Amino acid sequence: MPTLDTATTSARLPASLCTHTPRCPTADSPDAEAAHVVAAHPEQGWSLLCNAVLLFDDTGELLPDGQVVDPRRPALAA
């Protein structure tokens, strides 16, 4: 359950929301996107994974520590 940060009145998520067995990959692992979706908002273009990664439809990510992972676009065929 998220705890409430009373200084900013915003919800603070734990480092991992994973309750799966086996556990999902952590946010800093190479396969972090393989974690289960805990909240999906396709109308807004994002999903929250159980490792607290925000995954965007353009393949960009926002990691729990605030790091941004730029979108990865496939190379165009010549």
C-alpha positions, 0 to 999 in steps of 0.5 A: 500500500502506498504511503502518503508523503504529507510534505507534498501530499502526493502518494509515494510508491514502494520500490517494488509492488511485486507480490508474484512468485517468482518475483518480477524483474527489478526496475534496474534489471535489463528486462524490467519491462517484463514486470506485471502491469498493476495500473494501465491507462491506455487512454493516457498512454502509460502503464505502471509496472509492479517494479514501480516503472512507468512505461509509456506507449512510445517505449519511453520509461520513467524509473522509480529514482526519476531517471528517464529512459528515452524511447527506443524506435525501430530502425526504418527499413531501407 
